[in-house]
Amino acid sequence: MSIPAKSLLLKISVIVAVCFLFSVFSCSAQEQELPYEPIITVKDQIPADAEENFKALLEKFQKRERIPNLDGEIRYYGDYSSEYSTYDSIHWDNFIQADRFVFSAKLNWSTEPVARNGSGTGCGITFKVDDSEKDFVYMYWGVDEEFHYEGVESGRNFGTFMNSGTPLKEGSIDFTVIANGNESWFYLSFEKYGSTWSSYFLGPQELNHDGNNVGIGISNGKNYNFTNRCDWSDIFLYTW
């Protein structure tokens, strides 16, 4: 079959244009290159009900002026679990670099045995983590069913908010953190208390380092022969 030169040229031009647009779109949709292997990765499929709930949450935050817009990017990471037994320490694994984000997930936690010391023991996220991993912020929900907040810069603890209650063996919570530069908010929703939300405003803090790594953290306080387990489900991250 013969094709006129003009038609052939037009077809080639269309194909080139489509390929160019596709390559641009592909590059813009790729995840950022990280200097480490992320502990969790973006999933292609998002459960419809989970996505609807997260978008409703974002709309609520925009109305409250916690986030500036709804034009950013939603990432869905699915589920993630970890266990930790090391005495009096924090462990985290980075998965993205971001300065402004909303992290939200369902958290189920359990311990074996019941913690003797609830302070410092829990599940949460780290952010503003620098490349040396010596400067960071750690927000977490403790096994004593209390919100905990710790920040370290150059080995100096610049801010701590802890209310140590009675440690429990297990529990669940809807866990959400908003970080916007040096300001951050921590939102909690307890199933056993209904749909009540609590919020805490933290900042601005005098953070002079440029850390922008975000990770999922787990910690153990002063507990020997003890294991803390964190089971996260429907992990979402919104960035703008």
Phi, psi and omega in degrees: 000132180261146180236128178304147184303318181297316180297319180296317180297319179296317180297317180297319180298318179297316181297317180298317181297316180296317180297322179296313179298320180296320181293321177296315180297318182297319181293320182289335183272350182289150175290150181297148176282131183245152178280012180211166177275115183295143183288333175229153181232159182292136178265148180284324184257131177245126176303131187302316183292322179294319179295318179298317179295320181291319178296323177296323178295317178298319179298321178297318181291325178293318178298327179274004179062034173274330175232150188280334186200178176243023185263005182280200184248132176261129175242139178242125185251357179076229186245157177204139179229148177209156175231150182210138184229353186293132185295131169051056181204168179241139174232140175214159175233121181288150177223351180196162172248122182199142177260332184229119186199164167239121175253130180215138181196164172268130181244127169243128182233155178207157180227156176216110353280198175297136182297139174282328182234109183286330182297129178087001183244119181176196183226139180187206178231154173248147175207174191052036179277123179277173185294335178281347182059029175257340179244129185191168169241137179232114174251128183210160175259123186273161177291351174269012182055048175226149175281137179231146182219127178223142176225138181230132174222122181052040178079000182255127177282110186266348180192132179218133172229112181220138170233099186278117178254199180280124180297142176244162183281330182199166179179178180213155183198151168272121193244121181222135176232133172249128175237128180225088185067239180266009176248146181209153179229147182237121181243139181230145174222122183259128176298318186287346177255013183086214185256023181292133178251138174245146180224148178229132176260131180232125176120180358287146179257155178275075179261112184265350181273164186256024182298135178222019175280142178239136182218168173261127188245159175212145185215157176227131177279219183272070181232120176269152177050055190217143177230129176254133181237135179237122177245112180257141176223153181050059180280122177240149172221127176247129178235150178218000000 
